[in-house]
Amino acid sequence: NDLCRIIEVLLKLSRSNTLYVANLNGIAGDDSYDCILYEILRKFSKVEIWVDNGFQDLGELNRFRDDFFAWCENNGCSACPWENLVPVFGTETITDNLSYKEIFSTLDEAVLSIDKKNNVILGLVTIDTILKVLPKRVILMNLDKVGTDSGPDLNWLKNMTQRNLKAEFFGAGGLRDRDDYETVARYKAAGW
């Protein structure tokens, strides 16, 4: 499969044991590509895989897990691991403050993606709720920067890291070259 080969090369080049997968179809509410995610989870069982599949709440994550196990059984896969999946919950898809609190007070390993566009945080979760129940790992997803050559959002990263919040911040979007990589490292990004 070409996708799995691309993932192998990316992991080797980056010397990483973590893979972030954003299923844009899943985020848009289309689960027809979940089987591709299941294959990635199965094939790369030794890699920590961060999956943003548009999970709105814990119920959706549990349905995704149950469907994964059913897919494994139907495809004759023995002992499909689940431990390598790290769910990513985005502010643009979490249904409300109550769901947000339930997710991040229940799942210690879950990652939050704070999704921003046009300098506005997307979704229904308030910034006060986010700051009160902040998970260990947070992605600062500036959708205006994703897929562009405009450079990383250093102001946002600086603002969040200087608050002395007990979280690791990962950026998304705008990273152009080694200089940008070194800059975001100086600004205390945990990754990009």
C-alpha atoms as an extended CHARMM CRD file, in Angstrom:
* protein
*
       192  EXT
         1         1  ASN       CA              0.0000000000        0.0000000000        0.0000000000  PROA      1               0.0000000000
         2         2  ASP       CA              1.4830000000        3.3680000000       -1.0550000000  PROA      2               0.0000000000
         3         3  LEU       CA              0.2300000000        5.2290000000        2.0170000000  PROA      3               0.0000000000
         4         4  CYS       CA              1.9230000000        2.7970000000        4.4090000000  PROA      4               0.0000000000
         5         5  ARG       CA              5.1570000000        3.0720000000        2.4190000000  PROA      5               0.0000000000
         6         6  ILE       CA              5.0040000000        6.8790000000        2.6640000000  PROA      6               0.0000000000
         7         7  ILE       CA              4.4720000000        6.6100000000        6.4310000000  PROA      7               0.0000000000
         8         8  GLU       CA              7.4740000000        4.2610000000        6.7380000000  PROA      8               0.0000000000
         9         9  VAL       CA              9.6720000000        6.7610000000        4.8830000000  PROA      9               0.0000000000
        10        10  LEU       CA              8.4070000000        9.7290000000        6.9340000000  PROA      10              0.0000000000
        11        11  LEU       CA              9.0310000000        7.9110000000       10.2150000000  PROA      11              0.0000000000
        12        12  LYS       CA             12.5090000000        6.9070000000        9.0940000000  PROA      12              0.0000000000
        13        13  LEU       CA             13.4560000000       10.3970000000        7.8460000000  PROA      13              0.0000000000
        14        14  SER       CA             12.1360000000       12.0950000000       10.9760000000  PROA      14              0.0000000000
        15        15  ARG       CA             13.5320000000        9.4130000000       13.3110000000  PROA      15              0.0000000000
        16        16  SER       CA             10.2070000000        9.5890000000       15.0920000000  PROA      16              0.0000000000
        17        17  ASN       CA              8.0860000000        6.9780000000       16.8040000000  PROA      17              0.0000000000
        18        18  THR       CA              5.0280000000        9.2690000000       16.7450000000  PROA      18              0.0000000000
        19        19  LEU       CA              2.6770000000        9.7870000000       13.8060000000  PROA      19              0.0000000000
        20        20  TYR       CA             -0.0980000000       12.3810000000       13.6360000000  PROA      20              0.0000000000
        21        21  VAL       CA             -3.0110000000       11.5060000000       11.3630000000  PROA      21              0.0000000000
        22        22  ALA       CA             -5.7620000000       14.0150000000       10.6530000000  PROA      22              0.0000000000
        23        23  ASN       CA             -8.6290000000       12.2560000000        8.9090000000  PROA      23              0.0000000000
        24        24  LEU       CA            -10.2340000000       15.2470000000        7.2260000000  PROA      24              0.0000000000
        25        25  ASN       CA            -13.1490000000       13.0860000000        6.1020000000  PROA      25              0.0000000000
        26        26  GLY       CA            -13.7380000000       11.9580000000        9.6860000000  PROA      26              0.0000000000
        27        27  ILE       CA            -13.5340000000       15.5360000000       10.9170000000  PROA      27              0.0000000000
        28        28  ALA       CA            -16.2150000000       16.3960000000        8.3370000000  PROA      28              0.0000000000
        29        29  GLY       CA            -18.4020000000       13.5460000000        9.6520000000  PROA      29              0.0000000000
        30        30  ASP       CA            -17.6350000000       10.9370000000        6.9560000000  PROA      30              0.0000000000
        31        31  ASP       CA            -16.4660000000        7.6130000000        8.4310000000  PROA      31              0.0000000000
        32        32  SER       CA            -15.9150000000        5.8770000000        5.0730000000  PROA      32              0.0000000000
        33        33  TYR       CA            -12.1290000000        6.2270000000        5.4170000000  PROA      33              0.0000000000
        34        34  ASP       CA            -11.9010000000        4.8090000000        8.9360000000  PROA      34              0.0000000000
        35        35  CYS       CA            -10.7590000000        1.4590000000        7.4830000000  PROA      35              0.0000000000
        36        36  ILE       CA             -7.5690000000        3.2190000000        6.3020000000  PROA      36              0.0000000000
        37        37  LEU       CA             -6.9480000000        4.3920000000        9.8660000000  PROA      37              0.0000000000
        38        38  TYR       CA             -7.5440000000        0.8590000000       11.1270000000  PROA      38              0.0000000000
        39        39  GLU       CA             -4.9270000000       -0.4690000000        8.7060000000  PROA      39              0.0000000000
        40        40  ILE       CA             -2.4210000000        2.1870000000        9.8500000000  PROA      40              0.0000000000
        41        41  LEU       CA             -3.0830000000        1.3420000000       13.5200000000  PROA      41              0.0000000000
        42        42  ARG       CA             -2.6090000000       -2.3520000000       12.8010000000  PROA      42              0.0000000000
        43        43  LYS       CA              0.4770000000       -2.0520000000       10.6170000000  PROA      43              0.0000000000
        44        44  PHE       CA              2.2940000000        0.4920000000       12.8120000000  PROA      44              0.0000000000
        45        45  SER       CA              1.5160000000       -1.0730000000       16.1880000000  PROA      45              0.0000000000
        46        46  LYS       CA              4.8980000000        0.0120000000       17.6280000000  PROA      46              0.0000000000
        47        47  VAL       CA              4.3150000000        3.6660000000       16.7390000000  PROA      47              0.0000000000
        48        48  GLU       CA              2.3290000000        6.1010000000       18.8890000000  PROA      48              0.0000000000
        49        49  ILE       CA             -0.3850000000        7.2840000000       16.5100000000  PROA      49              0.0000000000
        50        50  TRP       CA             -2.2080000000       10.5280000000       17.2510000000  PROA      50              0.0000000000
        51        51  VAL       CA             -5.5720000000       10.3010000000       15.5040000000  PROA      51              0.0000000000
        52        52  ASP       CA             -7.7800000000       13.3160000000       14.8770000000  PROA      52              0.0000000000
        53        53  ASN       CA            -10.9200000000       11.7290000000       13.4870000000  PROA      53              0.0000000000
        54        54  GLY       CA            -13.3560000000       14.4660000000       14.4180000000  PROA      54              0.0000000000
        55        55  PHE       CA            -14.2520000000       12.8150000000       17.7370000000  PROA      55              0.0000000000
        56        56  GLN       CA            -16.9820000000       14.9120000000       19.3620000000  PROA      56              0.0000000000
        57        57  ASP       CA            -17.0760000000       13.1030000000       22.6890000000  PROA      57              0.0000000000
        58        58  LEU       CA            -16.1090000000        9.8800000000       24.4810000000  PROA      58              0.0000000000
        59        59  GLY       CA            -19.0240000000        8.0210000000       22.8770000000  PROA      59              0.0000000000
        60        60  GLU       CA            -17.6200000000        8.6130000000       19.3900000000  PROA      60              0.0000000000
        61        61  LEU       CA            -14.1750000000        7.4500000000       20.4730000000  PROA      61              0.0000000000
        62        62  ASN       CA            -15.6910000000        4.2800000000       21.9370000000  PROA      62              0.0000000000
        63        63  ARG       CA            -17.6630000000        3.6180000000       18.7210000000  PROA      63              0.0000000000
        64        64  PHE       CA            -14.4560000000        4.0780000000       16.7030000000  PROA      64              0.0000000000
        65        65  ARG       CA            -12.6920000000        1.5530000000       18.9850000000  PROA      65              0.0000000000
        66        66  ASP       CA            -15.5360000000       -0.9820000000       18.7270000000  PROA      66              0.0000000000
        67        67  ASP       CA            -15.6010000000       -0.6140000000       14.9270000000  PROA      67              0.0000000000
        68        68  PHE       CA            -11.8150000000       -1.1040000000       14.8540000000  PROA      68              0.0000000000
        69        69  PHE       CA            -12.0650000000       -4.3860000000       16.7740000000  PROA      69              0.0000000000
        70        70  ALA       CA            -14.9090000000       -5.5540000000       14.5020000000  PROA      70              0.0000000000
        71        71  TRP       CA            -12.8140000000       -4.6530000000       11.4400000000  PROA      71              0.0000000000
        72        72  CYS       CA             -9.8700000000       -6.6410000000       12.8460000000  PROA      72              0.0000000000
        73        73  GLU       CA            -12.0840000000       -9.6480000000       13.4200000000  PROA      73              0.0000000000
        74        74  ASN       CA            -13.6660000000       -9.4210000000        9.9520000000  PROA      74              0.0000000000
        75        75  ASN       CA            -10.2430000000       -9.1200000000        8.3100000000  PROA      75              0.0000000000
        76        76  GLY       CA             -8.6800000000      -12.0240000000       10.1790000000  PROA      76              0.0000000000
        77        77  CYS       CA             -6.2380000000       -9.8400000000       12.1040000000  PROA      77              0.0000000000
        78        78  SER       CA             -5.1540000000      -11.4540000000       15.3190000000  PROA      78              0.0000000000
        79        79  ALA       CA             -4.6060000000       -9.4240000000       18.4780000000  PROA      79              0.0000000000
        80        80  CYS       CA             -5.0450000000       -5.9630000000       17.0030000000  PROA      80              0.0000000000
        81        81  PRO       CA             -3.4190000000       -3.4540000000       19.3300000000  PROA      81              0.0000000000
        82        82  TRP       CA             -5.2850000000       -0.3990000000       20.5190000000  PROA      82              0.0000000000
        83        83  GLU       CA             -2.6800000000        0.8920000000       22.9240000000  PROA      83              0.0000000000
        84        84  ASN       CA             -0.8190000000        2.8200000000       20.2150000000  PROA      84              0.0000000000
        85        85  LEU       CA             -3.8110000000        5.0840000000       19.4790000000  PROA      85              0.0000000000
        86        86  VAL       CA             -3.7250000000        8.5120000000       21.0970000000  PROA      86              0.0000000000
        87        87  PRO       CA             -7.0260000000       10.2790000000       20.4540000000  PROA      87              0.0000000000
        88        88  VAL       CA             -6.8880000000       13.9240000000       19.4110000000  PROA      88              0.0000000000
        89        89  PHE       CA             -9.9530000000       15.9990000000       20.2190000000  PROA      89              0.0000000000
        90        90  GLY       CA            -10.2750000000       19.3030000000       18.3610000000  PROA      90              0.0000000000
        91        91  THR       CA            -12.0950000000       22.3380000000       19.6800000000  PROA      91              0.0000000000
        92        92  GLU       CA            -13.8760000000       22.6030000000       16.3350000000  PROA      92              0.0000000000
        93        93  THR       CA            -15.5980000000       19.2230000000       16.8430000000  PROA      93              0.0000000000
        94        94  ILE       CA            -16.0760000000       18.8190000000       20.6320000000  PROA      94              0.0000000000
        95        95  THR       CA            -19.7830000000       19.3160000000       21.2550000000  PROA      95              0.0000000000
        96        96  ASP       CA            -19.7040000000       21.5040000000       24.3930000000  PROA      96              0.0000000000
        97        97  ASN       CA            -17.9140000000       22.4390000000       27.6320000000  PROA      97              0.0000000000
        98        98  LEU       CA            -19.3620000000       19.4490000000       29.4960000000  PROA      98              0.0000000000
        99        99  SER       CA            -18.0520000000       16.9670000000       26.9080000000  PROA      99              0.0000000000
       100       100  TYR       CA            -14.6880000000       18.7340000000       26.9620000000  PROA      100             0.0000000000
       101       101  LYS       CA            -14.4180000000       18.3630000000       30.7610000000  PROA      101             0.0000000000
       102       102  GLU       CA            -15.4610000000       14.7150000000       30.5900000000  PROA      102             0.0000000000
       103       103  ILE       CA            -12.9010000000       13.9130000000       27.8780000000  PROA      103             0.0000000000
       104       104  PHE       CA             -9.9100000000       15.5260000000       29.5290000000  PROA      104             0.0000000000
       105       105  SER       CA            -10.7100000000       14.5000000000       33.0860000000  PROA      105             0.0000000000
       106       106  THR       CA            -11.1680000000       10.8750000000       31.9280000000  PROA      106             0.0000000000
       107       107  LEU       CA             -8.4610000000       10.3000000000       29.2950000000  PROA      107             0.0000000000
       108       108  ASP       CA             -5.0110000000       11.1480000000       30.5760000000  PROA      108             0.0000000000
       109       109  GLU       CA             -3.3680000000       10.3890000000       27.2170000000  PROA      109             0.0000000000
       110       110  ALA       CA             -5.7620000000       12.4010000000       25.0230000000  PROA      110             0.0000000000
       111       111  VAL       CA             -4.3750000000       15.3600000000       23.0780000000  PROA      111             0.0000000000
       112       112  LEU       CA             -6.2380000000       18.6350000000       22.6180000000  PROA      112             0.0000000000
       113       113  SER       CA             -6.0900000000       20.4720000000       19.3220000000  PROA      113             0.0000000000
       114       114  ILE       CA             -7.0170000000       24.1240000000       19.7880000000  PROA      114             0.0000000000
       115       115  ASP       CA             -8.2400000000       24.9840000000       16.3150000000  PROA      115             0.0000000000
       116       116  LYS       CA             -7.9910000000       28.6000000000       15.2290000000  PROA      116             0.0000000000
       117       117  LYS       CA             -8.9320000000       30.3860000000       12.0000000000  PROA      117             0.0000000000
       118       118  ASN       CA             -8.9310000000       34.1360000000       11.3590000000  PROA      118             0.0000000000
       119       119  ASN       CA             -7.6580000000       34.5950000000       14.9370000000  PROA      119             0.0000000000
       120       120  VAL       CA            -10.8060000000       32.9680000000       16.3500000000  PROA      120             0.0000000000
       121       121  ILE       CA            -10.7970000000       29.6660000000       18.2520000000  PROA      121             0.0000000000
       122       122  LEU       CA            -13.2420000000       27.3750000000       16.4900000000  PROA      122             0.0000000000
       123       123  GLY       CA            -15.9750000000       25.4350000000       18.2330000000  PROA      123             0.0000000000
       124       124  LEU       CA            -18.2220000000       25.6510000000       21.2440000000  PROA      124             0.0000000000
       125       125  VAL       CA            -15.6780000000       25.1000000000       24.0410000000  PROA      125             0.0000000000
       126       126  THR       CA            -14.8040000000       28.3090000000       25.8860000000  PROA      126             0.0000000000
       127       127  ILE       CA            -11.1970000000       29.3530000000       26.5090000000  PROA      127             0.0000000000
       128       128  ASP       CA            -11.9440000000       29.4890000000       30.2590000000  PROA      128             0.0000000000
       129       129  THR       CA            -12.9290000000       25.8110000000       30.1960000000  PROA      129             0.0000000000
       130       130  ILE       CA             -9.8350000000       24.9290000000       28.1730000000  PROA      130             0.0000000000
       131       131  LEU       CA             -7.4900000000       26.6750000000       30.5960000000  PROA      131             0.0000000000
       132       132  LYS       CA             -9.1650000000       25.1200000000       33.6610000000  PROA      132             0.0000000000
       133       133  VAL       CA             -8.8800000000       21.5440000000       32.3470000000  PROA      133             0.0000000000
       134       134  LEU       CA             -5.7920000000       21.6270000000       30.1440000000  PROA      134             0.0000000000
       135       135  PRO       CA             -4.3850000000       18.2360000000       29.0990000000  PROA      135             0.0000000000
       136       136  LYS       CA             -0.6750000000       17.3830000000       29.1230000000  PROA      136             0.0000000000
       137       137  ARG       CA             -0.3260000000       17.7650000000       25.3470000000  PROA      137             0.0000000000
       138       138  VAL       CA             -1.8770000000       20.5250000000       23.2690000000  PROA      138             0.0000000000
       139       139  ILE       CA             -1.6740000000       21.2140000000       19.5350000000  PROA      139             0.0000000000
       140       140  LEU       CA             -1.9350000000       24.8680000000       18.5370000000  PROA      140             0.0000000000
       141       141  MET       CA             -3.5940000000       24.3800000000       15.1420000000  PROA      141             0.0000000000
       142       142  ASN       CA             -3.6100000000       27.6410000000       13.2150000000  PROA      142             0.0000000000
       143       143  LEU       CA             -5.6170000000       26.6690000000       10.1420000000  PROA      143             0.0000000000
       144       144  ASP       CA             -4.5610000000       29.8850000000        8.4040000000  PROA      144             0.0000000000
       145       145  LYS       CA             -0.9730000000       28.5900000000        8.4890000000  PROA      145             0.0000000000
       146       146  VAL       CA             -1.5390000000       24.9200000000        7.5870000000  PROA      146             0.0000000000
       147       147  GLY       CA             -0.2710000000       24.1650000000        4.0910000000  PROA      147             0.0000000000
       148       148  THR       CA              1.2160000000       27.6280000000        3.6620000000  PROA      148             0.0000000000
       149       149  ASP       CA              4.7220000000       29.0210000000        3.4180000000  PROA      149             0.0000000000
       150       150  SER       CA              3.9180000000       31.8470000000        5.8320000000  PROA      150             0.0000000000
       151       151  GLY       CA              5.9120000000       30.7200000000        8.8400000000  PROA      151             0.0000000000
       152       152  PRO       CA              4.7450000000       29.3920000000       12.2080000000  PROA      152             0.0000000000
       153       153  ASP       CA              2.4290000000       31.3090000000       14.5340000000  PROA      153             0.0000000000
       154       154  LEU       CA              5.1390000000       32.3890000000       16.9700000000  PROA      154             0.0000000000
       155       155  ASN       CA              2.9510000000       34.9090000000       18.8170000000  PROA      155             0.0000000000
       156       156  TRP       CA              0.4080000000       32.2580000000       19.7920000000  PROA      156             0.0000000000
       157       157  LEU       CA              3.1100000000       29.7850000000       20.7760000000  PROA      157             0.0000000000
       158       158  LYS       CA              4.8940000000       32.4330000000       22.8680000000  PROA      158             0.0000000000
       159       159  ASN       CA              1.6380000000       33.4970000000       24.5200000000  PROA      159             0.0000000000
       160       160  MET       CA              0.7920000000       29.9310000000       25.5460000000  PROA      160             0.0000000000
       161       161  THR       CA              4.2760000000       28.8420000000       26.6750000000  PROA      161             0.0000000000
       162       162  GLN       CA              4.8280000000       31.9940000000       28.7620000000  PROA      162             0.0000000000
       163       163  ARG       CA              1.7100000000       31.3140000000       30.8480000000  PROA      163             0.0000000000
       164       164  ASN       CA              3.5980000000       28.5550000000       32.7180000000  PROA      164             0.0000000000
       165       165  LEU       CA              0.7950000000       26.1260000000       31.9930000000  PROA      165             0.0000000000
       166       166  LYS       CA              1.6440000000       22.5090000000       32.7550000000  PROA      166             0.0000000000
       167       167  ALA       CA              1.3360000000       21.3610000000       29.1650000000  PROA      167             0.0000000000
       168       168  GLU       CA              3.5220000000       20.5830000000       26.1880000000  PROA      168             0.0000000000
       169       169  PHE       CA              2.6090000000       22.6970000000       23.1730000000  PROA      169             0.0000000000
       170       170  PHE       CA              2.8980000000       21.3890000000       19.6400000000  PROA      170             0.0000000000
       171       171  GLY       CA              2.4000000000       23.7450000000       16.7150000000  PROA      171             0.0000000000
       172       172  ALA       CA              0.7490000000       23.0730000000       13.3790000000  PROA      172             0.0000000000
       173       173  GLY       CA              1.1870000000       24.9330000000       10.1500000000  PROA      173             0.0000000000
       174       174  GLY       CA              3.6460000000       27.2940000000        8.5560000000  PROA      174             0.0000000000
       175       175  LEU       CA              6.9040000000       25.4970000000        9.3460000000  PROA      175             0.0000000000
       176       176  ARG       CA              9.1110000000       26.1660000000        6.3130000000  PROA      176             0.0000000000
       177       177  ASP       CA             12.6590000000       25.1560000000        7.0380000000  PROA      177             0.0000000000
       178       178  ARG       CA             15.3570000000       24.3600000000        9.5940000000  PROA      178             0.0000000000
       179       179  ASP       CA             15.4810000000       27.9940000000       10.7410000000  PROA      179             0.0000000000
       180       180  ASP       CA             11.7650000000       27.8690000000       11.6140000000  PROA      180             0.0000000000
       181       181  TYR       CA             12.3390000000       24.5570000000       13.3830000000  PROA      181             0.0000000000
       182       182  GLU       CA             15.1340000000       26.0580000000       15.4930000000  PROA      182             0.0000000000
       183       183  THR       CA             13.0080000000       29.1410000000       16.2250000000  PROA      183             0.0000000000
       184       184  VAL       CA             10.0100000000       27.1510000000       17.4910000000  PROA      184             0.0000000000
       185       185  ALA       CA             12.3780000000       25.0740000000       19.6360000000  PROA      185             0.0000000000
       186       186  ARG       CA             13.6900000000       28.2910000000       21.2290000000  PROA      186             0.0000000000
       187       187  TYR       CA             10.0890000000       29.3130000000       21.8450000000  PROA      187             0.0000000000
       188       188  LYS       CA              9.6880000000       26.0140000000       23.7740000000  PROA      188             0.0000000000
       189       189  ALA       CA              7.5020000000       24.1130000000       21.3190000000  PROA      189             0.0000000000
       190       190  ALA       CA              7.4830000000       20.4110000000       22.2080000000  PROA      190             0.0000000000
       191       191  GLY       CA              7.0870000000       19.5700000000       18.5300000000  PROA      191             0.0000000000
       192       192  TRP       CA              5.5880000000       20.7020000000       15.2620000000  PROA      192             0.0000000000
